[in-house]
């Protein structure tokens, strides 16, 4: 997004949405179906403000107040529609990852944090493809993973998608447990994320959890 050229352009306070397994990456879209009142309130406030939501994985705790991962990714609301029954159908487009410096004491029904953006300033620029594994290596890992779990994939899309799109689609869609999802989010570079993804698919194909590739 062109309005975010440096980390100083990003806010000092960020509402966070804890959700296990849901990842947004820079330049990657995450569709959401919002129905809980506290999160409807959060999106109302964000639409009146900077339109940024911090997606963080919940890592245990209670449903009402889960423990949150210490690194998340901020997404900007780029699509928004309200349904007849009061739900919001929104799309977040990933902007930049952040570390949680501290959680704030707030009166809002949703949680807010002070984000630290500086370690992830490179997220604001196109991803470097330096060091990326060959597409063939990633596809071979995916074919083994899909065959092991009896999954289907759109192989023409897999062959044709830009590597960043492919890596993020698989990282977001493969049903890895939350710690593995977090490792994918925190990978320093696109190349690191791709290699982590290959390793996770290989481990899962060797006897991991079943689940759909979305």
Secondary structure, DSSP 8 states (H G I E B T S, - for coil): -TT--SGGGS-S-EEEEE-TT----BT-EEEEEE-SHHHHHHHHHHHHTT-EEEEE-EEEE-SSSEEE-SEEEEEEEEEEEE-TTS-EEEEEEEEEEEEEEEE---SSSSEEEEEE-GGGGGGGS----TT---HHHHHHHHHHHHHHHT----HHHHHHS-HHHHHHHHHHHS---HHHHHHHHH-SSHHHHHHHHHHHHHHHHTT-------
